[in-house]
Amino acid sequence: MIRVAVVDDEALVRSGFSLILNAADDIEVVATASGSEALAAVREHRPDVVLLDIRMPDVDGLTLLRQLRALPDPPVVAMLTTFDTDEYVLTALHSGAAGFLLKDTEPDQLSQLVRTLAAGGVVMSPKASRTLLHTYRGTEPAPVDEEATRVELLTDRERNVLVLLAEGLSNAEIGARLHLGTGTVKDHVSAILTKLRVAGRVQAALLAQRAGLLDTDGEGR
C-alpha cells in the first residue's frame, strides 16, 4: 500500500485528491494538511509520497520541500502547481522534488503518477520538461561544468542506468530494459547518487542532461 499525504492550502484540492487516490486499491491518503500543518503531519503519518503545493499563502512550498527532504528517511515529494511552466521548476528540482503535477491532472492519470513516484520514477508535465531541457540546452557556449564532469566517474553500466533514470523510468522498468534484477538496479542507483554527490534521482537526471548524456543523437550512452 502506497501511503500518500496531500499538502495544499485549499480544502477543496485536498479533498478532491483524497477522493481520487483513495479509490485505488493500492493507495491510501494517510494525511491531508495545509502548509503550516504539513511538517507535523508528515512526521506523524510517515507517508511514502507527499504531493505538495508549491504556492501557499501561509508557508513557502520550496522551504517546506527542503524541510521534508531533510527528514530522516524522507518521503518522495512532488510539487503541485496550477501552471505547467512554473518559474520555480528548477529551484524545486534542485531542492529534491521528484517532479511536478498539475492540479488539473486527469483523475485516471493521478493514481498512476503516484505509483511512478513511489517506484522511484520522475513525473513532469510535458511543458515543464521542455522548459527544463531548454534551460540547459541554451544556444550560448557553456563554461566547463565541474559538477557534470562527475559522470566520468561512472562505469558504463551505471551510465546506462543513469540515462534510463533520467528518462523517468522506475527501478523495475530499468531492470526490464537492461535485463537486471530490481535489487541490482537499486545498487547501481545508490552508487550513481554517491558518485555524483546528489541527493536524489531528479538531481542525477539534471547532471546527466548537463553532461550531454541525453542528447538526441544518443552520444554519451
RODREN-742547 format. One record per residue (C-alpha): residue number from 1; residue in one letter; y negated, x negated, z. Coordinates in Angstrom, 1 decimal, padded with zeros to 4 digits. Example, Ala and Ser with C-alpha at 12.3 -4.5 7.8 and 13.67 -1.06 7.14 Angstrom:
i 1 | aa A | north 004.5 | east -012.3 | up 007.8
i 2 | aa S | north 001.1 | east -013.7 | up 007.1
//
This chain:
i 1 | aa M | north 000.0 | east 000.0 | up 000.0
i 2 | aa I | north -003.4 | east -001.4 | up -001.0
i 3 | aa R | north -005.9 | east -000.9 | up 001.7
i 4 | aa V | north -009.5 | east -000.3 | up 000.5
i 5 | aa A | north -012.9 | east 000.0 | up 002.1
i 6 | aa V | north -015.9 | east 001.6 | up 000.3
i 7 | aa V | north -019.3 | east 000.5 | up 001.3
i 8 | aa D | north -022.3 | east 002.4 | up -000.1
i 9 | aa D | north -025.5 | east 003.9 | up 001.3
i 10 | aa E | north -024.8 | east 007.2 | up -000.4
i 11 | aa A | north -022.3 | east 009.5 | up 001.3
i 12 | aa L | north -021.5 | east 011.2 | up -002.0
i 13 | aa V | north -020.4 | east 008.0 | up -003.6
i 14 | aa R | north -018.3 | east 007.1 | up -000.6
i 15 | aa S | north -016.5 | east 010.5 | up -000.5
i 16 | aa G | north -016.1 | east 010.6 | up -004.3
i 17 | aa F | north -014.5 | east 007.1 | up -004.5
i 18 | aa S | north -012.3 | east 008.0 | up -001.5
i 19 | aa L | north -011.1 | east 011.2 | up -003.1
i 20 | aa I | north -010.2 | east 009.5 | up -006.3
i 21 | aa L | north -008.5 | east 006.5 | up -004.7
i 22 | aa N | north -006.5 | east 008.4 | up -002.1
i 23 | aa A | north -004.9 | east 010.4 | up -004.9
i 24 | aa A | north -003.0 | east 007.3 | up -005.9
i 25 | aa D | north 000.4 | east 006.8 | up -004.2
i 26 | aa D | north -000.2 | east 003.1 | up -003.6
i 27 | aa I | north -003.8 | east 003.1 | up -002.5
i 28 | aa E | north -005.3 | east 004.1 | up 000.9
i 29 | aa V | north -009.0 | east 004.2 | up 001.7
i 30 | aa V | north -009.0 | east 002.9 | up 005.3
i 31 | aa A | north -012.7 | east 002.9 | up 005.8
i 32 | aa T | north -016.0 | east 004.1 | up 004.3
i 33 | aa A | north -019.3 | east 002.7 | up 005.6
i 34 | aa S | north -023.0 | east 002.3 | up 005.0
i 35 | aa G | north -024.3 | east -001.2 | up 004.7
i 36 | aa S | north -025.2 | east -001.6 | up 008.4
i 37 | aa E | north -021.7 | east -000.4 | up 009.4
i 38 | aa A | north -019.7 | east -002.4 | up 006.9
i 39 | aa L | north -019.0 | east -005.7 | up 008.6
i 40 | aa A | north -017.7 | east -004.0 | up 011.8
i 41 | aa A | north -015.6 | east -001.6 | up 009.7
i 42 | aa V | north -014.0 | east -004.4 | up 007.7
i 43 | aa R | north -013.3 | east -006.4 | up 010.9
i 44 | aa E | north -011.6 | east -003.3 | up 012.4
i 45 | aa H | north -009.6 | east -002.0 | up 009.5
i 46 | aa R | north -008.9 | east -005.3 | up 007.6
i 47 | aa P | north -008.8 | east -003.8 | up 004.0
i 48 | aa D | north -007.3 | east -005.8 | up 001.1
i 49 | aa V | north -010.2 | east -004.7 | up -001.2
i 50 | aa V | north -013.8 | east -003.9 | up -000.5
i 51 | aa L | north -015.9 | east -002.0 | up -003.0
i 52 | aa L | north -019.5 | east -003.0 | up -002.1
i 53 | aa D | north -022.7 | east -001.5 | up -003.3
i 54 | aa I | north -025.0 | east -004.4 | up -004.4
i 55 | aa R | north -028.2 | east -002.5 | up -003.8
i 56 | aa M | north -028.6 | east -000.7 | up -000.4
i 57 | aa P | north -031.8 | east 000.1 | up 001.5
i 58 | aa D | north -030.6 | east -000.9 | up 004.9
i 59 | aa V | north -028.7 | east -004.2 | up 004.1
i 60 | aa D | north -028.8 | east -006.6 | up 001.2
i 61 | aa G | north -025.5 | east -006.3 | up -000.6
i 62 | aa L | north -025.4 | east -010.0 | up -001.5
i 63 | aa T | north -026.0 | east -011.1 | up 002.1
i 64 | aa L | north -023.2 | east -008.7 | up 003.2
i 65 | aa L | north -020.9 | east -010.1 | up 000.5
i 66 | aa R | north -021.4 | east -013.7 | up 001.8
i 67 | aa Q | north -020.6 | east -012.4 | up 005.4
i 68 | aa L | north -017.5 | east -010.7 | up 004.2
i 69 | aa R | north -016.3 | east -013.7 | up 002.3
i 70 | aa A | north -016.8 | east -015.9 | up 005.4
i 71 | aa L | north -014.4 | east -013.9 | up 007.5
i 72 | aa P | north -011.0 | east -015.3 | up 008.3
i 73 | aa D | north -008.6 | east -014.1 | up 005.7
i 74 | aa P | north -011.4 | east -012.4 | up 003.8
i 75 | aa P | north -010.9 | east -009.3 | up 001.6
i 76 | aa V | north -011.3 | east -009.2 | up -002.1
i 77 | aa V | north -014.8 | east -007.9 | up -002.8
i 78 | aa A | north -016.0 | east -006.2 | up -006.0
i 79 | aa M | north -019.6 | east -005.1 | up -006.3
i 80 | aa L | north -020.6 | east -001.5 | up -007.2
i 81 | aa T | north -023.6 | east -001.1 | up -009.4
i 82 | aa T | north -025.3 | east 001.6 | up -011.5
i 83 | aa F | north -026.3 | east -000.9 | up -014.2
i 84 | aa D | north -023.8 | east -002.9 | up -016.1
i 85 | aa T | north -026.3 | east -005.7 | up -016.8
i 86 | aa D | north -027.4 | east -006.0 | up -013.2
i 87 | aa E | north -029.7 | east -009.1 | up -012.7
i 88 | aa Y | north -027.6 | east -010.1 | up -009.6
i 89 | aa V | north -024.3 | east -010.5 | up -011.5
i 90 | aa L | north -024.3 | east -014.3 | up -011.5
i 91 | aa T | north -025.5 | east -014.6 | up -007.9
i 92 | aa A | north -022.8 | east -012.2 | up -006.7
i 93 | aa L | north -020.1 | east -014.1 | up -008.6
i 94 | aa H | north -021.2 | east -017.4 | up -007.3
i 95 | aa S | north -021.1 | east -015.9 | up -003.8
i 96 | aa G | north -017.5 | east -014.9 | up -004.1
i 97 | aa A | north -017.4 | east -011.5 | up -005.7
i 98 | aa A | north -014.3 | east -010.7 | up -007.8
i 99 | aa G | north -016.2 | east -008.7 | up -010.3
i 100 | aa F | north -018.4 | east -005.7 | up -010.9
i 101 | aa L | north -017.5 | east -002.0 | up -011.1
i 102 | aa L | north -019.9 | east 000.6 | up -012.5
i 103 | aa K | north -020.3 | east 003.7 | up -010.2
i 104 | aa D | north -019.6 | east 005.9 | up -013.2
i 105 | aa T | north -016.3 | east 004.3 | up -013.9
i 106 | aa E | north -013.8 | east 006.9 | up -015.2
i 107 | aa P | north -011.6 | east 008.3 | up -012.4
i 108 | aa D | north -008.4 | east 007.4 | up -014.2
i 109 | aa Q | north -009.5 | east 003.8 | up -014.5
i 110 | aa L | north -010.7 | east 003.3 | up -011.0
i 111 | aa S | north -007.3 | east 003.0 | up -009.3
i 112 | aa Q | north -006.0 | east 000.6 | up -011.9
i 113 | aa L | north -009.1 | east -001.6 | up -011.4
i 114 | aa V | north -008.4 | east -001.7 | up -007.7
i 115 | aa R | north -004.8 | east -002.7 | up -008.4
i 116 | aa T | north -006.1 | east -005.5 | up -010.6
i 117 | aa L | north -008.4 | east -006.7 | up -007.8
i 118 | aa A | north -005.6 | east -006.6 | up -005.2
i 119 | aa A | north -003.3 | east -008.6 | up -007.5
i 120 | aa G | north -005.9 | east -011.3 | up -007.8
i 121 | aa G | north -007.4 | east -010.3 | up -011.1
i 122 | aa V | north -011.1 | east -010.1 | up -012.1
i 123 | aa V | north -012.8 | east -006.9 | up -013.1
i 124 | aa M | north -016.0 | east -006.8 | up -015.1
i 125 | aa S | north -017.8 | east -004.3 | up -017.2
i 126 | aa P | north -018.0 | east -005.4 | up -020.9
i 127 | aa K | north -021.7 | east -005.7 | up -020.9
i 128 | aa A | north -021.7 | east -007.7 | up -017.7
i 129 | aa S | north -019.1 | east -010.0 | up -019.2
i 130 | aa R | north -021.2 | east -010.6 | up -022.3
i 131 | aa T | north -024.3 | east -011.3 | up -020.2
i 132 | aa L | north -022.3 | east -013.8 | up -018.2
i 133 | aa L | north -020.9 | east -015.7 | up -021.2
i 134 | aa H | north -024.2 | east -015.8 | up -023.0
i 135 | aa T | north -025.9 | east -017.3 | up -019.9
i 136 | aa Y | north -023.5 | east -020.3 | up -020.1
i 137 | aa R | north -023.3 | east -020.5 | up -023.9
i 138 | aa G | north -027.1 | east -020.8 | up -024.4
i 139 | aa T | north -028.4 | east -022.4 | up -027.5
i 140 | aa E | north -030.1 | east -025.3 | up -025.8
i 141 | aa P | north -028.0 | east -028.5 | up -025.3
i 142 | aa A | north -026.9 | east -028.6 | up -021.7
i 143 | aa P | north -027.1 | east -031.6 | up -019.3
i 144 | aa V | north -023.9 | east -033.0 | up -018.0
i 145 | aa D | north -022.3 | east -030.5 | up -015.7
i 146 | aa E | north -020.7 | east -032.6 | up -013.0
i 147 | aa E | north -019.1 | east -029.6 | up -011.3
i 148 | aa A | north -017.5 | east -028.6 | up -014.6
i 149 | aa T | north -016.1 | east -032.1 | up -015.1
i 150 | aa R | north -013.7 | east -031.4 | up -012.2
i 151 | aa V | north -011.4 | east -029.6 | up -014.7
i 152 | aa E | north -010.4 | east -033.1 | up -015.8
i 153 | aa L | north -008.5 | east -033.4 | up -012.5
i 154 | aa L | north -006.2 | east -030.5 | up -013.5
i 155 | aa T | north -002.8 | east -031.0 | up -015.1
i 156 | aa D | north -002.1 | east -029.4 | up -018.5
i 157 | aa R | north -000.1 | east -026.6 | up -016.8
i 158 | aa E | north -003.0 | east -026.0 | up -014.3
i 159 | aa R | north -005.4 | east -025.8 | up -017.3
i 160 | aa N | north -003.2 | east -023.2 | up -018.9
i 161 | aa V | north -003.2 | east -021.2 | up -015.7
i 162 | aa L | north -007.0 | east -021.6 | up -015.3
i 163 | aa V | north -007.6 | east -020.2 | up -018.8
i 164 | aa L | north -005.5 | east -017.2 | up -018.2
i 165 | aa L | north -007.0 | east -016.7 | up -014.8
i 166 | aa A | north -010.5 | east -016.8 | up -016.4
i 167 | aa E | north -009.4 | east -014.1 | up -018.8
i 168 | aa G | north -008.8 | east -011.8 | up -015.8
i 169 | aa L | north -005.0 | east -011.9 | up -015.7
i 170 | aa S | north -003.3 | east -011.4 | up -012.3
i 171 | aa N | north -000.7 | east -013.9 | up -011.0
i 172 | aa A | north 002.1 | east -011.7 | up -012.2
i 173 | aa E | north 000.6 | east -011.4 | up -015.7
i 174 | aa I | north 000.0 | east -015.2 | up -015.8
i 175 | aa G | north 003.6 | east -015.8 | up -014.8
i 176 | aa A | north 004.9 | east -013.5 | up -017.5
i 177 | aa R | north 002.7 | east -015.2 | up -020.2
i 178 | aa L | north 003.8 | east -018.7 | up -019.1
i 179 | aa H | north 007.4 | east -017.9 | up -018.0
i 180 | aa L | north 006.7 | east -018.8 | up -014.4
i 181 | aa G | north 007.5 | east -017.1 | up -011.1
i 182 | aa T | north 004.7 | east -015.5 | up -009.3
i 183 | aa G | north 005.1 | east -017.9 | up -006.4
i 184 | aa T | north 004.7 | east -020.8 | up -008.7
i 185 | aa V | north 001.6 | east -019.3 | up -010.2
i 186 | aa K | north 000.1 | east -018.9 | up -006.7
i 187 | aa D | north 000.8 | east -022.5 | up -006.0
i 188 | aa H | north -000.9 | east -023.5 | up -009.2
i 189 | aa V | north -003.9 | east -021.3 | up -008.5
i 190 | aa S | north -004.2 | east -022.8 | up -005.0
i 191 | aa A | north -004.1 | east -026.3 | up -006.4
i 192 | aa I | north -006.8 | east -025.3 | up -009.0
i 193 | aa L | north -009.1 | east -023.9 | up -006.4
i 194 | aa T | north -008.7 | east -027.1 | up -004.3
i 195 | aa K | north -009.3 | east -029.5 | up -007.2
i 196 | aa L | north -012.3 | east -027.6 | up -008.5
i 197 | aa R | north -013.7 | east -027.2 | up -004.9
i 198 | aa V | north -014.3 | east -023.5 | up -005.4
i 199 | aa A | north -013.7 | east -020.5 | up -003.0
i 200 | aa G | north -012.2 | east -018.1 | up -005.4
i 201 | aa R | north -010.9 | east -017.1 | up -008.9
i 202 | aa V | north -014.2 | east -016.0 | up -010.3
i 203 | aa Q | north -015.9 | east -019.3 | up -009.4
i 204 | aa A | north -013.0 | east -021.1 | up -011.1
i 205 | aa A | north -013.4 | east -018.9 | up -014.1
i 206 | aa L | north -017.1 | east -019.8 | up -014.3
i 207 | aa L | north -016.3 | east -023.5 | up -014.2
i 208 | aa A | north -013.7 | east -023.0 | up -016.9
i 209 | aa Q | north -016.4 | east -021.4 | up -019.1
i 210 | aa R | north -018.9 | east -024.1 | up -018.4
i 211 | aa A | north -016.3 | east -026.8 | up -019.2
i 212 | aa G | north -015.6 | east -025.2 | up -022.6
i 213 | aa L | north -012.1 | east -024.2 | up -021.9
i 214 | aa L | north -012.8 | east -020.6 | up -023.0
i 215 | aa D | north -014.2 | east -021.5 | up -026.4
i 216 | aa T | north -013.1 | east -019.0 | up -029.0
i 217 | aa D | north -011.7 | east -021.8 | up -031.2
i 218 | aa G | north -009.2 | east -022.5 | up -028.5
i 219 | aa E | north -010.2 | east -026.1 | up -027.9
i 220 | aa G | north -009.6 | east -027.3 | up -024.3
i 221 | aa R | north -006.4 | east -025.2 | up -023.8
//
